[in-house]
Amino acid sequence: MNLLFRLIQVLLTLKRRGPMSALDESRLTLRCWPNDLDTNLHMNNGRYLTVMDLGRFDLIMRTGLWPIMRERKWYPVVGSAKITFRRSLNAFDRFDLTTRILGWDEKWLYMEHRMERDGKLMAHGLIKGLFLGPDGKVPMDQLVAAVGYHDASPELASEVISALA
């Protein structure tokens, strides 16, 4: 249920945060709620990945990809995720979630998530994903062109690719 409320929050604040281009950084300010906690009374490990979904959703909405996805029946799929936990998020802590596209190859889109509180890194996530449609995998050049980006991918660090292999 908590994810639903956060999703509504993201939707209600879209206009205020405005549109963004494919390589811009999405930033959401969120709070760790009691139902996010595990038995150690800090954010549950799995909840971090759930919250990171919101960053990707925000990026999809603000780049204008959402109506294109609906029209073409595309949907995103995570192929691999790596998360590193640095510090705990406790009940009622406010934190910022930043999401950005690092780059892509022929098949995969590589993204980064950072969860920070008071300028300190709490968790860092790397995601490798793709989009599927009625005809199978959506080519990355077609995906990025759909949001108006026609240049080549930024160079991807080999560490990112190997971390998600």
Residue, then its C-alpha position, 0 to 999 in steps of 0.5 A: m500500500n505504501l508504494l501506491f501512496r508514493l506513486i500518487q505523490v510522484l504523479l501529483t508532483l509531475k507538473r511542478r518538477g517539469p519535463m526532462s530530457a533522456l539524460d537529465e537526472s530525476r530527483l524525488t524527496l521521500r520519507c522512510w515510513p514505519n511500514d518500510l522497516d525490517t526487524n532491525l528498525h531500518m529500511n528493509n533491503g527489498r524496499y530500497l529496490t521498490v523505491m528505486d522503481l519510483g525513480r524509473f517511473d518518474l523518468i519515464m513520465r517526465t521524458g514523455l515516454w509513458p504515452i509512447m509506451r502505452e501506444r506501442k504496448w512497450y513495458p520495461v523489464v529489469g534484467s539485473a540489479k546491484i545495490t550497495f548499502r552504505r548507511s541505514l535509513n530509519a523511520f521518518d528519515r527524509f531522503d533524496l532518490t536520484t535516478r539517471i540513465l548512464g547509457w545503453d548498448e544494442k540491448w540494455l539500458y543502464m541506470e543509476h539510483r542514489m539514495e542520499r540523506d543530508g548529502k550522505l550516500m545511503a544506498h547506490g543502485l545500478i540497474k540493467g533493463l530493457f523494454l519489451g513490446p508485441d514484437g519482442k525486445v525494443p531496440m535501444d536506438q528506437l527507444v531513445a529516439a522515441v523521447g527525442y534523443h538521437d545521439a550515441s550513448p554516453e560512454l559506459a564505464s566497464e565497471v558498470i557493465s561488469a557489475l551487472a553481467 
